[in-house]
Amino acid sequence: ILSRNQQEVEQTLRRWNLPREAVTVEAVMHEDMPRWLSRADAGLAFYKEGPARQGTCPTKIGEYLAMGLPVVVNRAVGDVEELIEQNGIGSVVNEFTPSDYERVLKRLRSLWSDPNLSSRCRQVAAERCSLGLGVERYWAIYRRLA
């Protein structure tokens, strides 16, 4: 778990009775993220539901995809569910239940067997999540409003 809020992570581990030695928790500088992500099999991005989440696409999802990692998200975040499912680059948690986790893991196992998964993830990142594209789209909105 890479997080700057290590105290919150430690509290969560205790609350769920997860053995501390079974989990690596690190506060990581931005420049070290690629090295850490290269050790991962998938990226996780879970968010609380709410109206503000409908218009967001977290940066970390684009970062995971740019590293060639499939992404697991919950339904609460903008159009990310559509992006992931239509492009076959991860899985979406419908409910935080053991049976749904098993379904998501089964989907990941299937994706991991695809030799084109990493390149597909990177392609989607370039086409849908790049900084240049974001700037271009925001600029178009500003021009329309002005």
NORLINDA-V601786 format. One record per residue. N is the residue number from 1. PHI is phi in whole degrees, 0 to 359 (none if undefined). PSI is psi in whole degrees, -180 to 180 (NA if undefined). OMEGA is omega as a letter, one per 30 degrees, with the letter a starting at -180 (NA if undefined). Layout:
BEGIN
N,PHI,PSI,OMEGA / N,PHI,PSI,OMEGA
END
This chain:
BEGIN
1,none,119,l / 2,259,114,a / 3,204,143,l / 4,279,-19,a / 5,263,71,a / 6,295,-33,l / 7,298,-43,l / 8,295,-41,l / 9,297,-46,l / 10,300,-42,l / 11,297,-41,l / 12,295,-43,l / 13,300,-43,l / 14,294,-43,a / 15,300,-36,a / 16,265,7,l / 17,55,38,l / 18,273,131,a / 19,295,129,a / 20,303,-36,a / 21,288,-12,l / 22,272,-7,a / 23,229,135,l / 24,263,125,l / 25,238,123,a / 26,222,143,l / 27,268,119,a / 28,240,136,l / 29,287,154,a / 30,307,-44,a / 31,292,-17,l / 32,267,-7,a / 33,301,-46,l / 34,303,-40,l / 35,297,-44,l / 36,291,-44,a / 37,294,-28,l / 38,294,-14,l / 39,270,-7,a / 40,268,161,l / 41,256,-22,l / 42,198,160,l / 43,253,140,l / 44,248,136,l / 45,216,97,l / 46,250,136,a / 47,224,150,l / 48,289,141,l / 49,289,153,l / 50,169,162,a / 51,301,-37,a / 52,293,-27,a / 53,287,-18,a / 54,292,-22,a / 55,251,23,a / 56,243,156,l / 57,218,98,a / 58,303,138,l / 59,305,-37,a / 60,300,-29,l / 61,294,-45,l / 62,297,-37,l / 63,294,-44,l / 64,301,-49,a / 65,297,-41,l / 66,298,-27,l / 67,275,1,l / 68,83,16,a / 69,264,136,l / 70,291,158,a / 71,238,140,l / 72,246,123,l / 73,228,168,l / 74,258,170,a / 75,293,-8,a / 76,283,-3,a / 77,242,107,l / 78,37,-134,a / 79,259,20,a / 80,297,-38,l / 81,304,-48,l / 82,297,-46,l / 83,303,-46,a / 84,290,-48,a / 85,290,-42,a / 86,293,-29,a / 87,258,-1,l / 88,60,48,a / 89,237,26,l / 90,159,-156,a / 91,211,158,a / 92,244,128,l / 93,280,120,l / 94,275,-40,a / 95,220,146,l / 96,275,72,a / 97,230,155,l / 98,304,-40,a / 99,293,-37,l / 100,287,-35,l / 101,299,-40,l / 102,296,-41,l / 103,298,-44,l / 104,296,-43,l / 105,295,-39,l / 106,299,-42,l / 107,297,-44,l / 108,299,-43,l / 109,301,-40,l / 110,296,-44,l / 111,296,-42,a / 112,298,-23,l / 113,279,-7,l / 114,273,115,a / 115,294,-15,a / 116,265,1,a / 117,303,-52,a / 118,299,-44,a / 119,292,-34,l / 120,293,-41,l / 121,300,-47,a / 122,295,-37,l / 123,295,-44,l / 124,296,-40,l / 125,301,-45,a / 126,294,-40,a / 127,278,-28,a / 128,238,-15,a / 129,233,9,a / 130,285,153,l / 131,299,-43,a / 132,301,-42,l / 133,295,-42,l / 134,299,-45,l / 135,298,-45,l / 136,301,-45,a / 137,291,-42,l / 138,297,-42,l / 139,298,-40,l / 140,298,-40,l / 141,295,-46,a / 142,299,-41,l / 143,297,-43,l / 144,297,-41,a / 145,288,-31,a / 146,282,NA,NA
END
